Amino acid sequence: MMTDDLTSVLFTEEQIAKRVAELGAEITRDYEGKNPVVIGILKGAATFTTDIIRHINTPMQLDFMIVSSYGAGTKSSGTVRIRKDADADIRGRHVIICEDIIDSGITMSNLFEMLKTRKPASLKLCALLSKLARREVEVKIDYCGWEVPDEFLVGYGLDYAEQYRNLPCIGILKPEIYS
């Protein structure tokens, strides 16, 4: 079983579902009547994005981007690449970026700077997880699920070398798996 590769489970499927519903309710309150564009960052945030939009009870548009600075490694390379851009024209629109985890902050900082040039009405960040211990660049998270320890996390979209995304929980990967 894949869970045998975990040292422990940090968040259960039930805890995640409850927190995602709470974040969706906050976004609903803040964006009532504003028809925001929610942009999920693939692949990691696909699960989180599709779950949270079901809890956003106001008209909205969904889009996705693929933005990478990790490749197959465990640390950011510092080079941000846009591999798939959003299709939506965000000029004058309220935009919410949905990300699975904010680690160094490099990817999100660069993405926000690029998206600001497209003149959105507002640009906010919704992240399920924030790993402050690894932060190199300050990033404001407007909607945050949890602060997490400096451990290698997998599950609920988070991966190691494209594996473990399908775990329904979020757990700490055993170091011998990625060392």
C-alpha positions as a Markdown table, in Angstrom:
| # | Residue | x | y | z |
|---|---|---|---|---|
| 1 | Met | 0.0 | 0.0 | 0.0 |
| 2 | Met | 1.1 | 3.6 | -0.7 |
| 3 | Thr | 0.4 | 4.6 | 2.9 |
| 4 | Asp | 3.2 | 2.3 | 3.9 |
| 5 | Asp | 5.6 | 4.8 | 2.4 |
| 6 | Leu | 4.4 | 7.5 | 4.9 |
| 7 | Thr | 5.9 | 8.1 | 8.4 |
| 8 | Ser | 2.6 | 9.6 | 9.4 |
| 9 | Val | -0.7 | 11.1 | 8.2 |
| 10 | Leu | -0.7 | 14.9 | 8.7 |
| 11 | Phe | -4.3 | 15.5 | 7.5 |
| 12 | Thr | -7.0 | 12.9 | 7.0 |
| 13 | Glu | -9.5 | 12.8 | 4.1 |
| 14 | Glu | -12.2 | 14.1 | 6.5 |
| 15 | Gln | -10.0 | 17.0 | 7.9 |
| 16 | Ile | -9.2 | 18.0 | 4.3 |
| 17 | Ala | -12.9 | 18.0 | 3.2 |
| 18 | Lys | -13.9 | 20.1 | 6.2 |
| 19 | Arg | -11.2 | 22.7 | 5.7 |
| 20 | Val | -11.8 | 22.9 | 1.9 |
| 21 | Ala | -15.5 | 23.5 | 2.6 |
| 22 | Glu | -14.6 | 26.3 | 5.0 |
| 23 | Leu | -12.3 | 28.0 | 2.5 |
| 24 | Gly | -15.0 | 27.7 | -0.2 |
| 25 | Ala | -17.5 | 29.4 | 2.1 |
| 26 | Glu | -15.0 | 32.3 | 2.8 |
| 27 | Ile | -14.4 | 32.8 | -1.0 |
| 28 | Thr | -18.2 | 32.7 | -1.6 |
| 29 | Arg | -18.7 | 35.5 | 1.0 |
| 30 | Asp | -15.8 | 37.6 | -0.5 |
| 31 | Tyr | -16.7 | 37.2 | -4.1 |
| 32 | Glu | -20.5 | 37.3 | -4.1 |
| 33 | Gly | -21.6 | 39.0 | -7.3 |
| 34 | Lys | -18.0 | 39.4 | -8.6 |
| 35 | Asn | -17.9 | 36.3 | -11.0 |
| 36 | Pro | -14.2 | 35.5 | -10.2 |
| 37 | Val | -11.8 | 33.5 | -12.4 |
| 38 | Val | -10.4 | 30.6 | -10.3 |
| 39 | Ile | -7.1 | 29.4 | -11.8 |
| 40 | Gly | -5.8 | 26.1 | -10.5 |
| 41 | Ile | -2.1 | 25.3 | -10.8 |
| 42 | Leu | -1.6 | 21.9 | -12.4 |
| 43 | Lys | -0.9 | 19.2 | -11.6 |
| 44 | Gly | -0.6 | 19.5 | -7.8 |
| 45 | Ala | -3.6 | 21.7 | -7.2 |
| 46 | Ala | -6.0 | 19.9 | -9.5 |
| 47 | Thr | -7.6 | 17.9 | -6.7 |
| 48 | Phe | -7.8 | 20.9 | -4.4 |
| 49 | Thr | -9.2 | 23.2 | -7.1 |
| 50 | Thr | -11.9 | 20.9 | -8.3 |
| 51 | Asp | -12.9 | 20.2 | -4.7 |
| 52 | Ile | -13.0 | 23.9 | -3.6 |
| 53 | Ile | -15.0 | 25.2 | -6.5 |
| 54 | Arg | -17.8 | 22.9 | -5.5 |
| 55 | His | -18.0 | 24.9 | -2.3 |
| 56 | Ile | -17.9 | 28.3 | -4.1 |
| 57 | Asn | -21.6 | 29.2 | -4.2 |
| 58 | Thr | -21.5 | 32.1 | -6.6 |
| 59 | Pro | -21.0 | 32.4 | -10.3 |
| 60 | Met | -17.3 | 31.8 | -11.3 |
| 61 | Gln | -15.1 | 30.7 | -14.2 |
| 62 | Leu | -12.5 | 27.9 | -13.9 |
| 63 | Asp | -9.2 | 27.8 | -15.7 |
| 64 | Phe | -5.9 | 26.1 | -15.2 |
| 65 | Met | -2.2 | 26.8 | -15.7 |
| 66 | Ile | 0.9 | 24.6 | -15.5 |
| 67 | Val | 3.7 | 26.5 | -13.8 |
| 68 | Ser | 6.8 | 24.7 | -12.7 |
| 69 | Ser | 10.1 | 25.3 | -10.8 |
| 70 | Tyr | 10.6 | 21.8 | -9.5 |
| 71 | Gly | 10.8 | 19.2 | -12.3 |
| 72 | Ala | 11.4 | 15.7 | -10.7 |
| 73 | Gly | 13.4 | 17.1 | -7.8 |
| 74 | Thr | 12.4 | 18.0 | -4.2 |
| 75 | Lys | 13.7 | 21.6 | -4.2 |
| 76 | Ser | 12.9 | 24.5 | -6.4 |
| 77 | Ser | 15.3 | 25.1 | -9.2 |
| 78 | Gly | 14.6 | 28.9 | -9.0 |
| 79 | Thr | 13.6 | 29.0 | -12.7 |
| 80 | Val | 9.9 | 29.3 | -13.2 |
| 81 | Arg | 8.4 | 28.0 | -16.4 |
| 82 | Ile | 4.9 | 28.5 | -17.7 |
| 83 | Arg | 4.1 | 25.3 | -19.6 |
| 84 | Lys | 0.4 | 26.0 | -20.1 |
| 85 | Asp | -1.1 | 29.4 | -19.8 |
| 86 | Ala | -4.6 | 30.3 | -18.7 |
| 87 | Asp | -7.1 | 30.6 | -21.5 |
| 88 | Ala | -9.2 | 33.3 | -19.8 |
| 89 | Asp | -8.7 | 37.0 | -20.4 |
| 90 | Ile | -8.3 | 38.3 | -16.8 |
| 91 | Arg | -8.2 | 42.0 | -17.6 |
| 92 | Gly | -10.6 | 43.7 | -15.2 |
| 93 | Arg | -11.5 | 40.3 | -13.6 |
| 94 | His | -11.2 | 39.2 | -10.0 |
| 95 | Val | -8.7 | 36.3 | -10.1 |
| 96 | Ile | -8.1 | 33.6 | -7.4 |
| 97 | Ile | -5.0 | 31.4 | -7.9 |
| 98 | Cys | -5.5 | 28.0 | -6.3 |
| 99 | Glu | -2.2 | 26.2 | -5.3 |
| 100 | Asp | -1.6 | 23.1 | -3.3 |
| 101 | Ile | 1.4 | 24.2 | -1.3 |
| 102 | Ile | 3.5 | 27.4 | -1.0 |
| 103 | Asp | 7.1 | 26.3 | -0.3 |
| 104 | Ser | 9.9 | 28.7 | -1.3 |
| 105 | Gly | 7.4 | 31.2 | -2.7 |
| 106 | Ile | 9.6 | 31.7 | -5.8 |
| 107 | Thr | 7.1 | 30.2 | -8.2 |
| 108 | Met | 4.1 | 32.1 | -6.9 |
| 109 | Ser | 5.9 | 35.4 | -6.6 |
| 110 | Asn | 7.0 | 35.2 | -10.2 |
| 111 | Leu | 3.5 | 34.0 | -11.4 |
| 112 | Phe | 1.9 | 37.0 | -9.5 |
| 113 | Glu | 4.2 | 39.5 | -11.1 |
| 114 | Met | 3.4 | 38.1 | -14.6 |
| 115 | Leu | -0.3 | 38.0 | -14.0 |
| 116 | Lys | -0.4 | 41.6 | -12.6 |
| 117 | Thr | 0.8 | 42.8 | -16.1 |
| 118 | Arg | -2.5 | 41.5 | -17.4 |
| 119 | Lys | -4.4 | 44.0 | -15.3 |
| 120 | Pro | -6.8 | 41.9 | -13.3 |
| 121 | Ala | -9.3 | 43.8 | -11.0 |
| 122 | Ser | -7.8 | 41.8 | -8.1 |
| 123 | Leu | -5.4 | 38.9 | -7.6 |
| 124 | Lys | -5.6 | 36.7 | -4.6 |
| 125 | Leu | -4.0 | 33.4 | -3.5 |
| 126 | Cys | -5.7 | 30.4 | -2.1 |
| 127 | Ala | -3.3 | 27.7 | -0.9 |
| 128 | Leu | -4.1 | 24.5 | 0.9 |
| 129 | Leu | -0.7 | 24.4 | 2.6 |
| 130 | Ser | 2.0 | 26.9 | 3.6 |
| 131 | Lys | 5.5 | 25.8 | 4.5 |
| 132 | Leu | 6.9 | 28.9 | 6.2 |
| 133 | Ala | 10.2 | 27.3 | 7.1 |
| 134 | Arg | 11.2 | 27.0 | 3.5 |
| 135 | Arg | 10.0 | 30.5 | 2.4 |
| 136 | Glu | 12.7 | 32.5 | 0.4 |
| 137 | Val | 10.3 | 35.1 | -1.1 |
| 138 | Glu | 7.4 | 36.6 | 0.9 |
| 139 | Val | 4.0 | 35.6 | -0.6 |
| 140 | Lys | 0.7 | 36.8 | 0.8 |
| 141 | Ile | -1.7 | 33.9 | 1.1 |
| 142 | Asp | -5.3 | 35.2 | 1.3 |
| 143 | Tyr | -7.0 | 31.9 | 1.9 |
| 144 | Cys | -4.8 | 29.2 | 3.6 |
| 145 | Gly | -5.8 | 25.8 | 4.7 |
| 146 | Trp | -2.9 | 25.0 | 7.1 |
| 147 | Glu | 0.7 | 26.0 | 8.0 |
| 148 | Val | 2.8 | 22.8 | 7.8 |
| 149 | Pro | 6.1 | 21.6 | 9.1 |
| 150 | Asp | 9.3 | 21.4 | 6.9 |
| 151 | Glu | 8.6 | 17.8 | 5.8 |
| 152 | Phe | 8.2 | 16.2 | 2.4 |
| 153 | Leu | 4.4 | 15.9 | 2.0 |
| 154 | Val | 2.5 | 13.8 | -0.4 |
| 155 | Gly | -1.2 | 13.0 | -1.1 |
| 156 | Tyr | -4.3 | 14.9 | -2.2 |
| 157 | Gly | -2.5 | 16.1 | -5.3 |
| 158 | Leu | 1.0 | 16.5 | -3.8 |
| 159 | Asp | 3.5 | 14.2 | -5.4 |
| 160 | Tyr | 7.0 | 12.8 | -5.4 |
| 161 | Ala | 8.2 | 12.0 | -8.9 |
| 162 | Glu | 4.5 | 12.0 | -10.1 |
| 163 | Gln | 3.5 | 9.4 | -7.5 |
| 164 | Tyr | 1.2 | 9.6 | -4.4 |
| 165 | Arg | -1.1 | 12.3 | -5.8 |
| 166 | Asn | -4.0 | 9.9 | -5.5 |
| 167 | Leu | -3.8 | 9.4 | -1.7 |
| 168 | Pro | -6.9 | 10.8 | -0.1 |
| 169 | Cys | -4.9 | 12.1 | 2.9 |
| 170 | Ile | -1.8 | 14.2 | 3.2 |
| 171 | Gly | 1.1 | 12.5 | 4.8 |
| 172 | Ile | 4.9 | 12.8 | 5.5 |
| 173 | Leu | 6.9 | 10.7 | 3.0 |
| 174 | Lys | 9.6 | 8.5 | 4.5 |
| 175 | Pro | 13.0 | 10.0 | 3.8 |
| 176 | Glu | 14.4 | 6.8 | 2.4 |
| 177 | Ile | 11.9 | 7.0 | -0.5 |
| 178 | Tyr | 13.3 | 10.3 | -1.9 |
| 179 | Ser | 16.9 | 10.3 | -0.6 |
